[in-house]
Amino acid sequence: MDAEKQKRDAAARAIEFVRPGMKLGLGTGSTARYFIELLGQRVREGCTVVGVPTSAATRAQAEQAGIPLTTLDETPQLDLTVDGADEIGPDLTLIKGGGGALLREKIVAAAASRMIVIADESKWVKTLGRFPLPVEVLPFGLAATRLKVEAAATAAGAAGPTLLRRQADGSPFLTDNGNWILDASLECIPDPQKLAERLSAVPGVLGHGLFIGLAHIAVLGTRDGVRVIERGEAG
């Protein structure tokens, strides 16, 4: 079974959590796109929901699918957010931000009563860190910020971090917020909480891709079917 089918299967299972009248956070990325496609079908069948997109790309897809949209200023409390992840640990700590929307994704997830993360089985890992950790930074003072990020990662037990500024067509990748992203290759994150705290304390860091205590349920498409894992279950 290929990864795309697993993503579609996970999205289809996540749709079952949606109820009429819900206010939904709409994630960004390849798996979230399947969810938005299916949600659009639900809306066309008469399901009344409203969504908050986490990126310009998600907004465009949701509008094309006919999903009514709002903002967190208009609707600051959400019932549910559904999003993908680049890595999912056994305690449902996540690495997100491969699509560059990590800061908005985290704000939307924090505004929701529950977060469901959907992914193919390759995203389930015993220890986070193989996927480079995205860190959203202010362009001003990048060299100084980079040194502080490296020091924070080393102090948190991630030896020898390598930081690369994300590029797009030969230029710095710009987030929807107009910021840059440093991708931190760490190989292993022994203490995600410690690293998150140290990164958050660095001036110039606006957000990072560690999502701790935000995901309540993981829905994984696997070669043996869909697996639903609630936070607190043994991994």
Secondary structure, DSSP 8 states (H G I E B T S, - for coil): --HHHHHHHHHHHHHTT--TT-EEEE--SHHHHHHHHHHHHHHHTT---EEEESSHHHHHHHHHHT--B--TTT---EEEEEE--SEE-TT--EE--TTS-HHHHHHHHHHEEEEEEEEEGGGB-SSS-SS-EEEEE-STTHHHHHHHHHHHHHHTT--S-EEEE-EETTEE---TTS-EEEEEE-S--S-HHHHHHHHHTSTTEEEESEE-S---EEEEEETTEEEEEETTS--
